[in-house]
Amino acid sequence: MKRHVNIFLAVVSIAFILWGCATSQSVEASKRSRIYNADYATVLKAAVDYCNNNGYAILTVDKDLGILNTDYKSNSGVMNFLGSVQRLKFNLSIIKLTETQIKIIAIISWQQKKGSDWQEVPGYIGQSPESKYNELLDGIESNIPK
């Protein structure tokens, strides 16, 4: 039964990743990925810690499948006050290249509130998509012990 659940989660995660690529990705894969020089458990923990420390609720984390998916987190502050409510979420694929080289491929999905609905948008207000990917990948790296 557990194997069926894992297969189901893998299929759903791949579907989310492909959906994210089709709807909101204008950033080339090389700028959405990074190789970390640490073991798999350390990199996975760093990704989980980054998400938790920055208010992204984790919906799925599966060490065996190498996936981490967060729920949406809405913006706050001035942009929210001005009526431009946006939210984003992360879908991370964590790939073991060697014992001490782990690659993370990230997909960030952005949405903006239009009336009572959410619509996909190509980026986050006030920040380029590339800089948001750098912020995410740098943040994960900062959680890896030196």
CYANA upper distance limits for C-alpha pairs under 8 A (distance plus 0.5 A):
  1 MET  CA      5 VAL  CA      6.89
  2 LYS  CA      6 ASN  CA      6.67
  3 ARG  CA      7 ILE  CA      6.67
  4 HIS  CA      8 PHE  CA      6.58
  5 VAL  CA      9 LEU  CA      6.62
  6 ASN  CA     10 ALA  CA      6.62
  6 ASN  CA     65 LEU  CA      8.18
  7 ILE  CA     11 VAL  CA      6.72
  8 PHE  CA     12 VAL  CA      6.66
  9 LEU  CA     13 SER  CA      6.48
 10 ALA  CA     14 ILE  CA      6.61
 10 ALA  CA     65 LEU  CA      7.19
 11 VAL  CA     15 ALA  CA      6.64
 12 VAL  CA     16 PHE  CA      6.73
 13 SER  CA     17 ILE  CA      6.65
 13 SER  CA     67 ILE  CA      7.89
 13 SER  CA     69 ASN  CA      8.40
 14 ILE  CA     18 LEU  CA      6.57
 15 ALA  CA     19 TRP  CA      6.44
 16 PHE  CA     20 GLY  CA      6.48
 16 PHE  CA     91 ASN  CA      8.30
 17 ILE  CA     21 CYS  CA      6.69
 17 ILE  CA     91 ASN  CA      7.13
 17 ILE  CA    107 ILE  CA      7.31
 18 LEU  CA     22 ALA  CA      6.64
 19 TRP  CA     23 THR  CA      6.65
 20 GLY  CA     24 SER  CA      6.23
 20 GLY  CA     25 GLN  CA      7.14
 20 GLY  CA    107 ILE  CA      7.14
 20 GLY  CA    108 ILE  CA      7.88
 20 GLY  CA    109 SER  CA      6.43
 21 CYS  CA     25 GLN  CA      5.42
 21 CYS  CA    107 ILE  CA      7.76
 23 THR  CA    120 GLU  CA      7.21
 23 THR  CA    121 VAL  CA      8.48
 23 THR  CA    122 PRO  CA      8.41
 24 SER  CA    108 ILE  CA      8.34
 24 SER  CA    109 SER  CA      6.56
 24 SER  CA    110 TRP  CA      7.37
 24 SER  CA    120 GLU  CA      7.07
 24 SER  CA    121 VAL  CA      6.75
 24 SER  CA    122 PRO  CA      5.46
 24 SER  CA    123 GLY  CA      8.04
 25 GLN  CA    107 ILE  CA      7.98
 25 GLN  CA    108 ILE  CA      8.27
 25 GLN  CA    109 SER  CA      8.30
 25 GLN  CA    122 PRO  CA      7.31
 26 SER  CA    122 PRO  CA      7.47
 26 SER  CA    129 PRO  CA      8.47
 27 VAL  CA     31 LYS  CA      7.03
 27 VAL  CA     32 ARG  CA      7.34
 27 VAL  CA    129 PRO  CA      7.46
 27 VAL  CA    130 GLU  CA      7.08
 28 GLU  CA     32 ARG  CA      7.15
 29 ALA  CA     33 SER  CA      6.79
 29 ALA  CA    105 ILE  CA      8.02
 30 SER  CA     34 ARG  CA      8.18
 31 LYS  CA    130 GLU  CA      7.41
 31 LYS  CA    133 TYR  CA      7.83
 31 LYS  CA    134 ASN  CA      8.38
 32 ARG  CA    105 ILE  CA      6.34
 32 ARG  CA    106 ALA  CA      5.83
 32 ARG  CA    107 ILE  CA      7.46
 32 ARG  CA    130 GLU  CA      8.28
 32 ARG  CA    133 TYR  CA      6.45
 32 ARG  CA    134 ASN  CA      8.36
 33 SER  CA    103 LYS  CA      7.39
 33 SER  CA    104 ILE  CA      5.88
 33 SER  CA    105 ILE  CA      4.76
 33 SER  CA    106 ALA  CA      6.50
 33 SER  CA    137 LEU  CA      8.06
 34 ARG  CA    103 LYS  CA      6.09
 34 ARG  CA    104 ILE  CA      6.04
 34 ARG  CA    105 ILE  CA      7.30
 34 ARG  CA    137 LEU  CA      7.42
 35 ILE  CA    101 GLN  CA      6.82
 35 ILE  CA    102 ILE  CA      5.99
 35 ILE  CA    103 LYS  CA      4.74
 35 ILE  CA    104 ILE  CA      6.99
 36 TYR  CA     43 VAL  CA      7.74
 36 TYR  CA    100 THR  CA      8.37
 36 TYR  CA    101 GLN  CA      6.09
 36 TYR  CA    102 ILE  CA      5.71
 36 TYR  CA    103 LYS  CA      6.68
 36 TYR  CA    104 ILE  CA      8.43
 36 TYR  CA    141 GLU  CA      7.78
 37 ASN  CA    100 THR  CA      5.91
 37 ASN  CA    101 GLN  CA      5.26
 37 ASN  CA    102 ILE  CA      7.13
 38 ALA  CA     42 THR  CA      6.86
 38 ALA  CA     43 VAL  CA      6.94
 38 ALA  CA     99 GLU  CA      8.29
 38 ALA  CA    100 THR  CA      5.12
 38 ALA  CA    101 GLN  CA      6.32
 38 ALA  CA    102 ILE  CA      7.26
 38 ALA  CA    144 ILE  CA      8.17
 39 ASP  CA     43 VAL  CA      6.93
 39 ASP  CA     99 GLU  CA      6.25
 39 ASP  CA    100 THR  CA      5.05
 39 ASP  CA    101 GLN  CA      7.07
 39 ASP  CA    102 ILE  CA      7.32
 40 TYR  CA     44 LEU  CA      6.59
 40 TYR  CA     96 LYS  CA      6.95
 40 TYR  CA     99 GLU  CA      7.71
 40 TYR  CA    100 THR  CA      7.75
 40 TYR  CA    101 GLN  CA      8.26
 40 TYR  CA    102 ILE  CA      6.60
 41 ALA  CA     45 LYS  CA      6.55
 42 THR  CA     46 ALA  CA      6.62
 42 THR  CA    144 ILE  CA      7.10
 43 VAL  CA     47 ALA  CA      6.74
 43 VAL  CA    102 ILE  CA      7.57
 43 VAL  CA    140 ILE  CA      8.16
 43 VAL  CA    144 ILE  CA      7.10
 44 LEU  CA     48 VAL  CA      6.76
 44 LEU  CA     63 LYS  CA      8.10
 44 LEU  CA     94 ILE  CA      7.92
 45 LYS  CA     49 ASP  CA      6.46
 46 ALA  CA     50 TYR  CA      6.57
 46 ALA  CA    140 ILE  CA      5.86
 46 ALA  CA    141 GLU  CA      7.61
 46 ALA  CA    142 SER  CA      8.42
 46 ALA  CA    143 ASN  CA      5.34
 46 ALA  CA    144 ILE  CA      6.15
 47 ALA  CA     51 CYS  CA      6.82
 47 ALA  CA    140 ILE  CA      5.65
 47 ALA  CA    143 ASN  CA      8.17
 48 VAL  CA     52 ASN  CA      6.65
 48 VAL  CA     58 ILE  CA      8.28
 48 VAL  CA     68 LEU  CA      8.35
 49 ASP  CA     53 ASN  CA      6.33
 49 ASP  CA    140 ILE  CA      8.32
 49 ASP  CA    143 ASN  CA      7.59
 50 TYR  CA     54 ASN  CA      6.63
 50 TYR  CA    136 LEU  CA      8.47
 50 TYR  CA    139 GLY  CA      6.70
 50 TYR  CA    140 ILE  CA      6.14
 50 TYR  CA    143 ASN  CA      7.41
 51 CYS  CA     55 GLY  CA      6.77
 51 CYS  CA     56 TYR  CA      5.40
 51 CYS  CA     57 ALA  CA      7.51
 51 CYS  CA     58 ILE  CA      7.68
 51 CYS  CA     70 THR  CA      8.19
 52 ASN  CA     56 TYR  CA      6.20
 52 ASN  CA     57 ALA  CA      7.05
 52 ASN  CA     58 ILE  CA      8.00
 55 GLY  CA     73 LYS  CA      7.69
 56 TYR  CA     70 THR  CA      6.46
 56 TYR  CA     71 ASP  CA      6.93
 56 TYR  CA     72 TYR  CA      7.57
 56 TYR  CA     73 LYS  CA      6.47
 56 TYR  CA     89 LYS  CA      7.96
 57 ALA  CA     70 THR  CA      5.97
 57 ALA  CA     71 ASP  CA      5.94
 57 ALA  CA     72 TYR  CA      8.21
 57 ALA  CA     73 LYS  CA      8.33
 58 ILE  CA     68 LEU  CA      7.77
 58 ILE  CA     69 ASN  CA      6.48
 58 ILE  CA     70 THR  CA      4.72
 58 ILE  CA     71 ASP  CA      6.64
 59 LEU  CA     68 LEU  CA      8.21
 59 LEU  CA     69 ASN  CA      6.11
 59 LEU  CA     70 THR  CA      5.58
 59 LEU  CA     71 ASP  CA      6.44
 60 THR  CA     67 ILE  CA      7.72
 60 THR  CA     68 LEU  CA      5.94
 60 THR  CA     69 ASN  CA      5.53
 60 THR  CA     70 THR  CA      7.34
 61 VAL  CA     66 GLY  CA      8.20
 61 VAL  CA     67 ILE  CA      6.13
 61 VAL  CA     68 LEU  CA      4.84
 61 VAL  CA     69 ASN  CA      7.00
 62 ASP  CA     66 GLY  CA      6.25
 62 ASP  CA     67 ILE  CA      5.89
 62 ASP  CA     68 LEU  CA      7.09
 63 LYS  CA     67 ILE  CA      7.35
 66 GLY  CA     93 SER  CA      6.16
 66 GLY  CA     94 ILE  CA      5.11
 66 GLY  CA     95 ILE  CA      6.74
 67 ILE  CA     91 ASN  CA      7.90
 67 ILE  CA     92 LEU  CA      6.16
 67 ILE  CA     93 SER  CA      5.33
 67 ILE  CA     94 ILE  CA      6.47
 68 LEU  CA     90 PHE  CA      8.35
 68 LEU  CA     91 ASN  CA      6.44
 68 LEU  CA     92 LEU  CA      5.55
 68 LEU  CA     93 SER  CA      7.18
 68 LEU  CA     94 ILE  CA      8.34
 69 ASN  CA     89 LYS  CA      8.19
 69 ASN  CA     90 PHE  CA      6.28
 69 ASN  CA     91 ASN  CA      4.99
 69 ASN  CA     92 LEU  CA      6.73
 70 THR  CA     89 LYS  CA      6.12
 70 THR  CA     90 PHE  CA      5.87
 70 THR  CA     91 ASN  CA      7.05
 71 ASP  CA     89 LYS  CA      6.14
 71 ASP  CA     90 PHE  CA      8.05
 72 TYR  CA     87 ARG  CA      6.32
 72 TYR  CA     88 LEU  CA      5.53
 72 TYR  CA     89 LYS  CA      4.99
 72 TYR  CA     90 PHE  CA      8.43
 73 LYS  CA     87 ARG  CA      5.67
 73 LYS  CA     88 LEU  CA      6.02
 73 LYS  CA     89 LYS  CA      6.86
 74 SER  CA     85 VAL  CA      7.49
 74 SER  CA     86 GLN  CA      6.15
 74 SER  CA     87 ARG  CA      4.44
 74 SER  CA     88 LEU  CA      7.12
 75 ASN  CA     79 MET  CA      7.84
 75 ASN  CA     80 ASN  CA      6.78
 75 ASN  CA     85 VAL  CA      6.87
 75 ASN  CA     86 GLN  CA      6.14
 75 ASN  CA     87 ARG  CA      6.27
 76 SER  CA     80 ASN  CA      5.62
 76 SER  CA     81 PHE  CA      8.12
 76 SER  CA     85 VAL  CA      8.35
 77 GLY  CA     81 PHE  CA      6.69
 78 VAL  CA     82 LEU  CA      6.58
 79 MET  CA     83 GLY  CA      7.00
 79 MET  CA     84 SER  CA      5.93
 79 MET  CA     85 VAL  CA      7.29
 80 ASN  CA     84 SER  CA      5.82
 80 ASN  CA     85 VAL  CA      5.45
 80 ASN  CA     86 GLN  CA      8.20
 84 SER  CA    112 GLN  CA      7.78
 84 SER  CA    113 LYS  CA      7.79
 85 VAL  CA    112 GLN  CA      6.38
 85 VAL  CA    113 LYS  CA      6.07
 86 GLN  CA    110 TRP  CA      7.62
 86 GLN  CA    111 GLN  CA      6.08
 86 GLN  CA    112 GLN  CA      4.77
 86 GLN  CA    113 LYS  CA      6.65
 86 GLN  CA    124 TYR  CA      7.70
 86 GLN  CA    125 ILE  CA      8.35
 87 ARG  CA    110 TRP  CA      6.36
 87 ARG  CA    111 GLN  CA      5.88
 87 ARG  CA    112 GLN  CA      6.97
 88 LEU  CA    108 ILE  CA      7.10
 88 LEU  CA    109 SER  CA      5.88
 88 LEU  CA    110 TRP  CA      4.98
 88 LEU  CA    111 GLN  CA      6.77
 89 LYS  CA    108 ILE  CA      6.14
 89 LYS  CA    109 SER  CA      5.93
 89 LYS  CA    110 TRP  CA      7.43
 90 PHE  CA    106 ALA  CA      7.32
 90 PHE  CA    107 ILE  CA      6.31
 90 PHE  CA    108 ILE  CA      5.25
 90 PHE  CA    109 SER  CA      7.10
 91 ASN  CA    106 ALA  CA      6.35
 91 ASN  CA    107 ILE  CA      5.63
 91 ASN  CA    108 ILE  CA      6.96
 92 LEU  CA    104 ILE  CA      6.94
 92 LEU  CA    105 ILE  CA      6.25
 92 LEU  CA    106 ALA  CA      5.14
 92 LEU  CA    107 ILE  CA      6.91
 93 SER  CA    104 ILE  CA      6.08
 93 SER  CA    105 ILE  CA      5.66
 93 SER  CA    106 ALA  CA      6.99
 94 ILE  CA    102 ILE  CA      7.42
 94 ILE  CA    103 LYS  CA      6.33
 94 ILE  CA    104 ILE  CA      5.14
 94 ILE  CA    105 ILE  CA      7.17
 95 ILE  CA    102 ILE  CA      6.16
 95 ILE  CA    103 LYS  CA      5.55
 95 ILE  CA    104 ILE  CA      6.78
 96 LYS  CA    101 GLN  CA      6.99
 96 LYS  CA    102 ILE  CA      5.18
 96 LYS  CA    103 LYS  CA      6.92
 97 LEU  CA    101 GLN  CA      5.94
 97 LEU  CA    102 ILE  CA      6.03
 97 LEU  CA    103 LYS  CA      7.29
 98 THR  CA    102 ILE  CA      7.38
106 ALA  CA    133 TYR  CA      8.02
108 ILE  CA    133 TYR  CA      8.08
109 SER  CA    120 GLU  CA      7.98
110 TRP  CA    120 GLU  CA      6.33
110 TRP  CA    121 VAL  CA      6.05
110 TRP  CA    122 PRO  CA      7.14
110 TRP  CA    123 GLY  CA      6.47
110 TRP  CA    124 TYR  CA      7.04
111 GLN  CA    118 TRP  CA      6.36
111 GLN  CA    119 GLN  CA      5.64
111 GLN  CA    120 GLU  CA      4.87
111 GLN  CA    121 VAL  CA      5.82
112 GLN  CA    118 TRP  CA      6.01
112 GLN  CA    119 GLN  CA      5.91
112 GLN  CA    120 GLU  CA      7.00
112 GLN  CA    121 VAL  CA      6.91
113 LYS  CA    117 ASP  CA      6.23
113 LYS  CA    118 TRP  CA      5.02
113 LYS  CA    119 GLN  CA      6.89
114 LYS  CA    118 TRP  CA      6.46
114 LYS  CA    119 GLN  CA      7.33
122 PRO  CA    129 PRO  CA      8.23
123 GLY  CA    127 GLN  CA      8.03
123 GLY  CA    128 SER  CA      6.98
123 GLY  CA    129 PRO  CA      5.81
124 TYR  CA    128 SER  CA      7.18
124 TYR  CA    129 PRO  CA      7.21
127 GLN  CA    131 SER  CA      7.00
127 GLN  CA    132 LYS  CA      7.22
128 SER  CA    132 LYS  CA      6.97
129 PRO  CA    133 TYR  CA      6.84
130 GLU  CA    134 ASN  CA      6.73
131 SER  CA    135 GLU  CA      6.53
132 LYS  CA    136 LEU  CA      6.71
133 TYR  CA    137 LEU  CA      6.58
134 ASN  CA    138 ASP  CA      6.17
135 GLU  CA    139 GLY  CA      6.32
136 LEU  CA    140 ILE  CA      6.79
137 LEU  CA    141 GLU  CA      6.76
138 ASP  CA    142 SER  CA      6.62
139 GLY  CA    143 ASN  CA      7.14
140 ILE  CA    144 ILE  CA      7.45
